[in-house]
Each structure stands twice: as C-alpha cells, then as structure tokens.
Amino acid sequence: SHSYAAPVKDKATSGKELRLTGENGEVIWYEKGIGAHSNSTIVYDLTDKEAAYFSSYVGVDRQMYNTVGSVEFKVYVDGIEKYTSGVMRSTDRQKY
C-alpha cells in the first residue's frame, strides 16, 4: 500500500534507489534526486542563490513499471509555467 507522505530526498517513495527508464528501455539509477507521489508540489526558494539554471530528468520510477499509473511534470518559475512533460506512463523513457 502507498502512503502519500512528503517527498523523499535521494530515494524513491518506497525507500529504494531512484530508478528511471533510459532511451533504450534500460534502467538508469540516480544517487541524487527526489522521490515523490504524483500529487506533489515541491518549491525551491532560489532567492540569493544566484542560480543560473535548473535542470532535471523526470519520469516514473521503475517500481511502477507496467502499472496503469501516469503522471505529468510541470516546472513553474515565479508562477509562470516554463516546462511540462506531458502525460508520462510507467513504461515511458525519462525526459530532460
């Protein structure tokens, strides 16, 4: 069963390693990242951080591979949508 807890740093929500699906369907492991349930909002306050850019891979964790679930990732900067992944299903390749 799934509990809708807070996002988890450097782990999947299962507590296991973060794993996404690569270009050729292979499993890609990540040491750094955030595991979150599909209904999550994560806010970064970059005030005084002098950040030039934000980049990330997004995707459905391999724990959910071949399930019916789907998610959509969106990135907002100062309230303006700057990126949307479109609907991603459990077997889709990660997106940058």
MOPAC internal coordinates of N, CA, C and O (Angstrom, degrees):
PM7 1SCF
backbone

  N    0.0000 0     0.00 0     0.00 0    0    0    0
  C    1.4578 1     0.00 0     0.00 0    1    0    0
  C    1.5259 1   109.05 1     0.00 0    2    1    0
  O    1.2310 1   120.90 1   -26.31 1    3    2    1
  N    1.3149 1   115.89 1   153.69 1    3    2    1
  C    1.4615 1   121.22 1  -177.86 1    5    3    2
  C    1.5236 1   109.47 1  -108.03 1    6    5    3
  O    1.2310 1   121.19 1   -44.97 1    7    6    5
  N    1.3176 1   115.33 1   135.03 1    7    6    5
  C    1.4580 1   119.65 1   171.66 1    9    7    6
  C    1.5186 1   106.49 1  -106.98 1   10    9    7
  O    1.2310 1   120.29 1   -43.54 1   11   10    9
  N    1.3081 1   117.05 1   136.46 1   11   10    9
  C    1.4601 1   120.01 1  -176.46 1   13   11   10
  C    1.5139 1   110.08 1   -88.24 1   14   13   11
  O    1.2310 1   122.16 1  -106.07 1   15   14   13
  N    1.3289 1   113.47 1    73.93 1   15   14   13
  C    1.4616 1   122.04 1  -177.98 1   17   15   14
  C    1.5182 1   110.06 1   -86.27 1   18   17   15
  O    1.2310 1   121.17 1    -2.21 1   19   18   17
  N    1.3096 1   115.36 1   177.79 1   19   18   17
  C    1.4609 1   122.42 1   177.69 1   21   19   18
  C    1.5270 1   110.02 1   -64.04 1   22   21   19
  O    1.2310 1   120.10 1   -23.54 1   23   22   21
  N    1.3318 1   117.42 1   156.46 1   23   22   21
  C    1.4653 1   120.70 1   174.90 1   25   23   22
  C    1.5296 1   111.15 1   -55.45 1   26   25   23
  O    1.2310 1   120.97 1   -29.13 1   27   26   25
  N    1.3248 1   115.75 1   150.87 1   27   26   25
  C    1.4582 1   122.61 1  -175.13 1   29   27   26
  C    1.5279 1   109.43 1  -115.09 1   30   29   27
  O    1.2310 1   120.34 1   -49.48 1   31   30   29
  N    1.3329 1   116.96 1   130.52 1   31   30   29
  C    1.4642 1   121.52 1  -179.95 1   33   31   30
  C    1.5255 1   110.61 1   -79.13 1   34   33   31
  O    1.2310 1   120.91 1   -50.62 1   35   34   33
  N    1.3399 1   115.86 1   129.38 1   35   34   33
  C    1.4614 1   124.67 1   173.32 1   37   35   34
  C    1.5225 1   114.56 1    61.76 1   38   37   35
  O    1.2310 1   119.99 1  -159.36 1   39   38   37
  N    1.3375 1   117.63 1    20.64 1   39   38   37
  C    1.4653 1   122.10 1   177.40 1   41   39   38
  C    1.5291 1   108.70 1  -146.89 1   42   41   39
  O    1.2310 1   120.81 1   -19.98 1   43   42   41
  N    1.3286 1   116.05 1   160.02 1   43   42   41
  C    1.4577 1   120.89 1   168.93 1   45   43   42
  C    1.5318 1   108.17 1   -75.43 1   46   45   43
  O    1.2310 1   120.40 1   -12.46 1   47   46   45
  N    1.3085 1   116.84 1   167.54 1   47   46   45
  C    1.4683 1   119.28 1   179.35 1   49   47   46
  C    1.5238 1   111.55 1   -64.24 1   50   49   47
  O    1.2310 1   120.50 1   161.26 1   51   50   49
  N    1.3359 1   116.64 1   -18.74 1   51   50   49
  C    1.4669 1   121.79 1   177.21 1   53   51   50
  C    1.5265 1   111.84 1   -76.27 1   54   53   51
  O    1.2310 1   120.95 1   167.95 1   55   54   53
  N    1.3601 1   115.79 1   -12.05 1   55   54   53
  C    1.4572 1   119.62 1  -174.81 1   57   55   54
  C    1.5139 1   112.46 1    92.42 1   58   57   55
  O    1.2310 1   120.41 1   173.95 1   59   58   57
  N    1.3331 1   116.82 1    -6.05 1   59   58   57
  C    1.4655 1   121.51 1   179.53 1   61   59   58
  C    1.5225 1   109.92 1   -89.77 1   62   61   59
  O    1.2310 1   120.95 1     0.14 1   63   62   61
  N    1.3424 1   115.80 1  -179.86 1   63   62   61
  C    1.4601 1   121.31 1   179.92 1   65   63   62
  C    1.5243 1   110.32 1   -64.80 1   66   65   63
  O    1.2310 1   121.14 1   -28.20 1   67   66   65
  N    1.3497 1   115.42 1   151.80 1   67   66   65
  C    1.4607 1   121.16 1   174.29 1   69   67   66
  C    1.5156 1   109.16 1   -74.75 1   70   69   67
  O    1.2310 1   120.42 1   -52.37 1   71   70   69
  N    1.3195 1   116.80 1   127.63 1   71   70   69
  C    1.4624 1   121.35 1  -178.78 1   73   71   70
  C    1.5180 1   109.43 1  -137.52 1   74   73   71
  O    1.2310 1   120.69 1   -54.65 1   75   74   73
  N    1.3352 1   116.28 1   125.35 1   75   74   73
  C    1.4550 1   121.51 1   176.20 1   77   75   74
  C    1.5228 1   109.22 1  -118.39 1   78   77   75
  O    1.2310 1   120.80 1    -5.94 1   79   78   77
  N    1.3211 1   116.07 1   174.06 1   79   78   77
  C    1.4576 1   121.91 1  -178.75 1   81   79   78
  C    1.5237 1   109.45 1  -101.20 1   82   81   79
  O    1.2310 1   120.47 1   -52.98 1   83   82   81
  N    1.3340 1   116.72 1   127.02 1   83   82   81
  C    1.4552 1   122.30 1  -178.15 1   85   83   82
  C    1.5167 1   113.47 1   -83.86 1   86   85   83
  O    1.2310 1   121.30 1     2.13 1   87   86   85
  N    1.3223 1   115.12 1  -177.87 1   87   86   85
  C    1.4642 1   122.66 1  -175.74 1   89   87   86
  C    1.5258 1   113.42 1   -57.12 1   90   89   87
  O    1.2310 1   120.18 1   145.53 1   91   90   89
  N    1.3283 1   117.26 1   -34.47 1   91   90   89
  C    1.4617 1   121.22 1  -177.20 1   93   91   90
  C    1.5253 1   112.37 1  -103.23 1   94   93   91
  O    1.2310 1   120.83 1  -162.26 1   95   94   93
  N    1.3412 1   116.02 1    17.74 1   95   94   93
  C    1.4575 1   120.32 1   179.69 1   97   95   94
  C    1.5105 1   113.99 1    84.37 1   98   97   95
  O    1.2310 1   120.64 1  -177.32 1   99   98   97
  N    1.3440 1   116.39 1     2.68 1   99   98   97
  C    1.4666 1   120.34 1  -178.81 1  101   99   98
  C    1.5357 1   110.54 1   -77.30 1  102  101   99
  O    1.2310 1   121.18 1   -20.25 1  103  102  101
  N    1.3180 1   115.35 1   159.75 1  103  102  101
  C    1.4659 1   121.27 1   176.65 1  105  103  102
  C    1.5212 1   108.74 1   -83.71 1  106  105  103
  O    1.2310 1   120.36 1   -50.43 1  107  106  105
  N    1.3398 1   116.92 1   129.57 1  107  106  105
  C    1.4609 1   122.21 1   176.08 1  109  107  106
  C    1.5268 1   107.59 1  -115.35 1  110  109  107
  O    1.2310 1   120.90 1   -54.49 1  111  110  109
  N    1.3305 1   115.88 1   125.51 1  111  110  109
  C    1.4623 1   122.72 1  -177.99 1  113  111  110
  C    1.5165 1   109.22 1   -96.66 1  114  113  111
  O    1.2310 1   120.43 1   -39.96 1  115  114  113
  N    1.3297 1   116.78 1   140.04 1  115  114  113
  C    1.4635 1   121.63 1   178.79 1  117  115  114
  C    1.5220 1   109.80 1  -123.27 1  118  117  115
  O    1.2310 1   120.82 1   -50.29 1  119  118  117
  N    1.3353 1   116.03 1   129.71 1  119  118  117
  C    1.4636 1   120.88 1   175.84 1  121  119  118
  C    1.5153 1   110.95 1   -79.21 1  122  121  119
  O    1.2310 1   120.45 1   149.25 1  123  122  121
  N    1.3314 1   116.75 1   -30.75 1  123  122  121
  C    1.4591 1   121.99 1  -177.66 1  125  123  122
  C    1.5130 1   109.49 1  -117.63 1  126  125  123
  O    1.2310 1   120.78 1   -38.41 1  127  126  125
  N    1.3141 1   116.11 1   141.59 1  127  126  125
  C    1.4584 1   120.13 1   178.18 1  129  127  126
  C    1.5151 1   111.01 1   157.62 1  130  129  127
  O    1.2310 1   121.12 1    10.30 1  131  130  129
  N    1.3159 1   115.47 1  -169.70 1  131  130  129
  C    1.4623 1   121.26 1  -179.26 1  133  131  130
  C    1.5214 1   108.86 1  -133.78 1  134  133  131
  O    1.2310 1   121.02 1   -53.98 1  135  134  133
  N    1.2984 1   115.65 1   126.02 1  135  134  133
  C    1.4580 1   121.41 1   172.50 1  137  135  134
  C    1.5162 1   108.20 1   -95.36 1  138  137  135
  O    1.2310 1   120.70 1   -49.74 1  139  138  137
  N    1.3220 1   116.27 1   130.26 1  139  138  137
  C    1.4638 1   119.98 1  -178.26 1  141  139  138
  C    1.5192 1   109.75 1  -147.48 1  142  141  139
  O    1.2310 1   120.92 1   -28.10 1  143  142  141
  N    1.3099 1   115.84 1   151.90 1  143  142  141
  C    1.4609 1   119.69 1   172.52 1  145  143  142
  C    1.5161 1   109.04 1   -73.43 1  146  145  143
  O    1.2310 1   120.61 1   -17.29 1  147  146  145
  N    1.3123 1   116.43 1   162.71 1  147  146  145
  C    1.4659 1   120.68 1  -171.92 1  149  147  146
  C    1.5240 1   113.13 1   -62.77 1  150  149  147
  O    1.2310 1   119.40 1   151.42 1  151  150  149
  N    1.3028 1   118.75 1   -28.58 1  151  150  149
  C    1.4604 1   120.70 1   179.18 1  153  151  150
  C    1.5257 1   108.81 1   -98.95 1  154  153  151
  O    1.2310 1   121.06 1  -104.95 1  155  154  153
  N    1.3232 1   115.57 1    75.05 1  155  154  153
  C    1.4634 1   121.42 1  -176.29 1  157  155  154
  C    1.5142 1   110.82 1  -134.71 1  158  157  155
  O    1.2310 1   121.34 1   -30.53 1  159  158  157
  N    1.3234 1   115.04 1   149.47 1  159  158  157
  C    1.4554 1   121.94 1   171.64 1  161  159  158
  C    1.5193 1   107.17 1  -127.53 1  162  161  159
  O    1.2310 1   120.98 1   -53.22 1  163  162  161
  N    1.3242 1   115.74 1   126.78 1  163  162  161
  C    1.4598 1   121.15 1   178.92 1  165  163  162
  C    1.5153 1   107.01 1  -120.46 1  166  165  163
  O    1.2310 1   120.70 1   -53.87 1  167  166  165
  N    1.3382 1   116.26 1   126.13 1  167  166  165
  C    1.4628 1   121.10 1  -177.01 1  169  167  166
  C    1.5197 1   109.18 1  -114.69 1  170  169  167
  O    1.2310 1   120.72 1   -50.52 1  171  170  169
  N    1.3389 1   116.23 1   129.48 1  171  170  169
  C    1.4537 1   122.31 1   173.80 1  173  171  170
  C    1.5188 1   107.98 1  -109.94 1  174  173  171
  O    1.2310 1   120.44 1   -55.73 1  175  174  173
  N    1.3150 1   116.77 1   124.27 1  175  174  173
  C    1.4630 1   121.20 1   174.09 1  177  175  174
  C    1.5237 1   106.71 1   -93.19 1  178  177  175
  O    1.2310 1   120.80 1   -72.79 1  179  178  177
  N    1.3238 1   116.07 1   107.21 1  179  178  177
  C    1.4620 1   120.70 1  -177.41 1  181  179  178
  C    1.5214 1   111.97 1   -99.69 1  182  181  179
  O    1.2310 1   120.69 1  -165.84 1  183  182  181
  N    1.3379 1   116.30 1    14.16 1  183  182  181
  C    1.4530 1   120.28 1   176.12 1  185  183  182
  C    1.5259 1   109.10 1   -56.84 1  186  185  183
  O    1.2310 1   120.28 1   -47.61 1  187  186  185
  N    1.3200 1   117.07 1   132.39 1  187  186  185
  C    1.4647 1   123.08 1   178.89 1  189  187  186
  C    1.5253 1   114.04 1    63.80 1  190  189  187
  O    1.2310 1   119.37 1  -163.99 1  191  190  189
  N    1.3446 1   118.81 1    16.01 1  191  190  189
  C    1.4629 1   121.01 1  -179.85 1  193  191  190
  C    1.5285 1   111.43 1   -98.87 1  194  193  191
  O    1.2310 1   119.71 1   169.18 1  195  194  193
  N    1.3322 1   118.16 1   -10.82 1  195  194  193
  C    1.4577 1   122.70 1  -179.55 1  197  195  194
  C    1.5238 1   111.88 1    52.87 1  198  197  195
  O    1.2310 1   120.16 1  -139.60 1  199  198  197
  N    1.3297 1   117.31 1    40.40 1  199  198  197
  C    1.4603 1   121.97 1   179.22 1  201  199  198
  C    1.5190 1   109.76 1   -75.45 1  202  201  199
  O    1.2310 1   120.70 1   -52.19 1  203  202  201
  N    1.3241 1   116.26 1   127.81 1  203  202  201
  C    1.4590 1   121.42 1   179.19 1  205  203  202
  C    1.5316 1   110.89 1   -86.66 1  206  205  203
  O    1.2310 1   120.31 1   148.40 1  207  206  205
  N    1.3268 1   117.00 1   -31.60 1  207  206  205
  C    1.4631 1   119.99 1  -178.40 1  209  207  206
  C    1.5189 1   109.97 1  -159.40 1  210  209  207
  O    1.2310 1   121.10 1   -14.88 1  211  210  209
  N    1.3288 1   115.50 1   165.12 1  211  210  209
  C    1.4576 1   123.82 1   174.14 1  213  211  210
  C    1.5215 1   106.59 1  -127.94 1  214  213  211
  O    1.2310 1   120.01 1   -50.00 1  215  214  213
  N    1.3199 1   117.59 1   130.00 1  215  214  213
  C    1.4536 1   119.83 1   176.85 1  217  215  214
  C    1.5190 1   109.52 1  -138.05 1  218  217  215
  O    1.2310 1   121.19 1   -27.54 1  219  218  217
  N    1.3264 1   115.34 1   152.46 1  219  218  217
  C    1.4508 1   119.97 1  -177.26 1  221  219  218
  C    1.5182 1   110.27 1  -165.26 1  222  221  219
  O    1.2310 1   120.65 1   -24.74 1  223  222  221
  N    1.3082 1   116.37 1   155.26 1  223  222  221
  C    1.4538 1   121.89 1   163.70 1  225  223  222
  C    1.5107 1   106.92 1   -96.18 1  226  225  223
  O    1.2310 1   120.31 1   -36.69 1  227  226  225
  N    1.3212 1   117.01 1   143.31 1  227  226  225
  C    1.4638 1   122.00 1   176.23 1  229  227  226
  C    1.5185 1   108.63 1  -127.33 1  230  229  227
  O    1.2310 1   121.20 1   -28.26 1  231  230  229
  N    1.3106 1   115.31 1   151.74 1  231  230  229
  C    1.4573 1   119.62 1   177.28 1  233  231  230
  C    1.5140 1   110.80 1   173.50 1  234  233  231
  O    1.2310 1   121.72 1    -4.82 1  235  234  233
  N    1.3218 1   114.31 1   175.18 1  235  234  233
  C    1.4650 1   121.80 1   179.12 1  237  235  234
  C    1.5230 1   107.68 1   -88.15 1  238  237  235
  O    1.2310 1   120.69 1   -52.28 1  239  238  237
  N    1.3375 1   116.28 1   127.72 1  239  238  237
  C    1.4632 1   120.62 1  -178.34 1  241  239  238
  C    1.5306 1   110.78 1   -58.90 1  242  241  239
  O    1.2310 1   121.13 1   -35.17 1  243  242  241
  N    1.3286 1   115.43 1   144.83 1  243  242  241
  C    1.4645 1   120.70 1  -177.63 1  245  243  242
  C    1.5274 1   113.50 1   -60.33 1  246  245  243
  O    1.2310 1   120.45 1   159.60 1  247  246  245
  N    1.3126 1   116.74 1   -20.40 1  247  246  245
  C    1.4666 1   119.44 1   175.81 1  249  247  246
  C    1.5313 1   110.24 1   -57.47 1  250  249  247
  O    1.2310 1   120.44 1   151.71 1  251  250  249
  N    1.3365 1   116.76 1   -28.29 1  251  250  249
  C    1.4629 1   121.70 1  -176.71 1  253  251  250
  C    1.5356 1   112.48 1   -97.69 1  254  253  251
  O    1.2310 1   119.94 1  -172.77 1  255  254  253
  N    1.3332 1   117.72 1     7.23 1  255  254  253
  C    1.4707 1   122.23 1  -176.12 1  257  255  254
  C    1.5291 1   110.67 1   -56.23 1  258  257  255
  O    1.2310 1   120.79 1   -45.50 1  259  258  257
  N    1.3311 1   116.09 1   134.50 1  259  258  257
  C    1.4707 1   123.92 1  -179.69 1  261  259  258
  C    1.5260 1   113.97 1    69.27 1  262  261  259
  O    1.2310 1   119.75 1  -161.86 1  263  262  261
  N    1.3199 1   118.08 1    18.14 1  263  262  261
  C    1.4619 1   120.68 1   172.39 1  265  263  262
  C    1.5295 1   107.81 1   -97.33 1  266  265  263
  O    1.2310 1   120.55 1    -7.72 1  267  266  265
  N    1.3159 1   116.56 1   172.28 1  267  266  265
  C    1.4725 1   120.62 1  -175.56 1  269  267  266
  C    1.5229 1   112.77 1   -85.82 1  270  269  267
  O    1.2310 1   119.92 1   175.57 1  271  270  269
  N    1.3166 1   117.76 1    -4.43 1  271  270  269
  C    1.4568 1   121.00 1  -175.95 1  273  271  270
  C    1.5149 1   113.77 1   -64.65 1  274  273  271
  O    1.2310 1   121.20 1   -24.14 1  275  274  273
  N    1.3289 1   115.32 1   155.86 1  275  274  273
  C    1.4593 1   121.14 1   173.95 1  277  275  274
  C    1.5180 1   108.48 1  -147.32 1  278  277  275
  O    1.2310 1   121.12 1   -25.29 1  279  278  277
  N    1.3216 1   115.46 1   154.71 1  279  278  277
  C    1.4647 1   121.15 1  -179.41 1  281  279  278
  C    1.5219 1   109.39 1  -140.22 1  282  281  279
  O    1.2310 1   121.17 1   -14.46 1  283  282  281
  N    1.3171 1   115.37 1   165.54 1  283  282  281
  C    1.4553 1   121.42 1   172.16 1  285  283  282
  C    1.5158 1   107.36 1  -136.52 1  286  285  283
  O    1.2310 1   120.79 1   -49.51 1  287  286  285
  N    1.3294 1   116.10 1   130.49 1  287  286  285
  C    1.4534 1   121.65 1   179.27 1  289  287  286
  C    1.5199 1   109.06 1  -100.99 1  290  289  287
  O    1.2310 1   120.91 1   -44.20 1  291  290  289
  N    1.3280 1   115.86 1   135.80 1  291  290  289
  C    1.4572 1   120.83 1   176.98 1  293  291  290
  C    1.5196 1   108.65 1  -133.69 1  294  293  291
  O    1.2310 1   120.87 1   -38.01 1  295  294  293
  N    1.3248 1   115.93 1   141.99 1  295  294  293
  C    1.4592 1   121.52 1   176.99 1  297  295  294
  C    1.5268 1   107.51 1  -121.00 1  298  297  295
  O    1.2310 1   121.33 1   -52.50 1  299  298  297
  N    1.3171 1   115.07 1   127.50 1  299  298  297
  C    1.4626 1   122.02 1   177.39 1  301  299  298
  C    1.5194 1   108.87 1  -114.91 1  302  301  299
  O    1.2310 1   120.41 1   -40.06 1  303  302  301
  N    1.3103 1   116.83 1   139.94 1  303  302  301
  C    1.4583 1   122.60 1   173.83 1  305  303  302
  C    1.5159 1   106.58 1  -119.25 1  306  305  303
  O    1.2310 1   120.74 1   -62.03 1  307  306  305
  N    1.3248 1   116.19 1   117.97 1  307  306  305
  C    1.4685 1   121.83 1  -177.60 1  309  307  306
  C    1.5324 1   111.18 1    50.96 1  310  309  307
  O    1.2310 1   121.00 1  -138.28 1  311  310  309
  N    1.3303 1   115.69 1    41.72 1  311  310  309
  C    1.4536 1   121.19 1   175.72 1  313  311  310
  C    1.5109 1   115.35 1    82.62 1  314  313  311
  O    1.2310 1   119.50 1  -179.71 1  315  314  313
  N    1.3275 1   118.55 1     0.29 1  315  314  313
  C    1.4617 1   122.39 1  -178.93 1  317  315  314
  C    1.5282 1   109.04 1  -107.91 1  318  317  315
  O    1.2310 1   120.50 1   -53.34 1  319  318  317
  N    1.3442 1   116.64 1   126.66 1  319  318  317
  C    1.4607 1   120.14 1  -179.85 1  321  319  318
  C    1.5246 1   109.84 1   -66.71 1  322  321  319
  O    1.2310 1   121.11 1   -57.60 1  323  322  321
  N    1.3408 1   115.49 1   122.40 1  323  322  321
  C    1.4628 1   121.67 1  -178.70 1  325  323  322
  C    1.5300 1   112.60 1  -111.09 1  326  325  323
  O    1.2310 1   120.23 1   162.35 1  327  326  325
  N    1.3286 1   117.16 1   -17.65 1  327  326  325
  C    1.4582 1   121.00 1  -179.25 1  329  327  326
  C    1.5123 1   109.61 1  -154.15 1  330  329  327
  O    1.2310 1   120.72 1   -39.51 1  331  330  329
  N    1.3197 1   116.23 1   140.49 1  331  330  329
  C    1.4594 1   121.48 1   168.03 1  333  331  330
  C    1.5172 1   107.81 1  -139.34 1  334  333  331
  O    1.2310 1   120.83 1   -43.67 1  335  334  333
  N    1.3208 1   116.02 1   136.33 1  335  334  333
  C    1.4626 1   121.00 1  -177.14 1  337  335  334
  C    1.5178 1   112.03 1   -81.04 1  338  337  335
  O    1.2310 1   120.42 1   163.85 1  339  338  337
  N    1.3344 1   116.81 1   -16.15 1  339  338  337
  C    1.4551 1   118.55 1  -166.41 1  341  339  338
  C    1.5177 1   107.94 1    75.60 1  342  341  339
  O    1.2310 1   120.14 1    -8.43 1  343  342  341
  N    1.3142 1   117.34 1   171.57 1  343  342  341
  C    1.4609 1   120.36 1  -178.72 1  345  343  342
  C    1.5225 1   109.36 1   -68.72 1  346  345  343
  O    1.2310 1   121.23 1   -51.61 1  347  346  345
  N    1.3356 1   115.25 1   128.39 1  347  346  345
  C    1.4618 1   121.78 1   178.35 1  349  347  346
  C    1.5293 1   108.55 1  -116.38 1  350  349  347
  O    1.2310 1   121.08 1   -48.59 1  351  350  349
  N    1.3136 1   115.54 1   131.41 1  351  350  349
  C    1.4576 1   121.74 1   178.67 1  353  351  350
  C    1.5340 1   109.91 1   -99.82 1  354  353  351
  O    1.2310 1   120.74 1    -7.63 1  355  354  353
  N    1.3191 1   116.19 1   172.37 1  355  354  353
  C    1.4687 1   121.05 1  -169.67 1  357  355  354
  C    1.5193 1   114.53 1   -64.02 1  358  357  355
  O    1.2310 1   119.36 1   156.25 1  359  358  357
  N    1.3271 1   118.83 1   -23.75 1  359  358  357
  C    1.4567 1   120.41 1  -178.92 1  361  359  358
  C    1.5242 1   112.82 1  -101.93 1  362  361  359
  O    1.2310 1   119.80 1  -177.48 1  363  362  361
  N    1.3412 1   117.99 1     2.52 1  363  362  361
  C    1.4622 1   121.25 1  -179.00 1  365  363  362
  C    1.5260 1   111.24 1   -70.72 1  366  365  363
  O    1.2310 1   121.33 1   -28.80 1  367  366  365
  N    1.3304 1   115.06 1   151.20 1  367  366  365
  C    1.4642 1   121.81 1   176.78 1  369  367  366
  C    1.5165 1   109.61 1   -71.32 1  370  369  367
  O    1.2310 1   120.31 1   -30.05 1  371  370  369
  N    1.3192 1   117.01 1   149.95 1  371  370  369
  C    1.4647 1   121.54 1   176.12 1  373  371  370
  C    1.5250 1   109.80 1   -58.16 1  374  373  371
  O    1.2310 1   120.66 1   -23.48 1  375  374  373
  N    1.3278 1   116.34 1   156.52 1  375  374  373
  C    1.4650 1   122.10 1   176.21 1  377  375  374
  C    1.5096 1   108.42 1  -123.28 1  378  377  375
  O    1.2310 1   121.03 1   -30.97 1  379  378  377
  N    1.3588 1   115.63 1   149.03 1  379  378  377
  C    1.4642 1   121.80 1  -179.63 1  381  379  378
  C    1.5150 1   109.29 1   -99.55 1  382  381  379
  O    1.2310 1   120.10 1   180.00 1  383  382  381

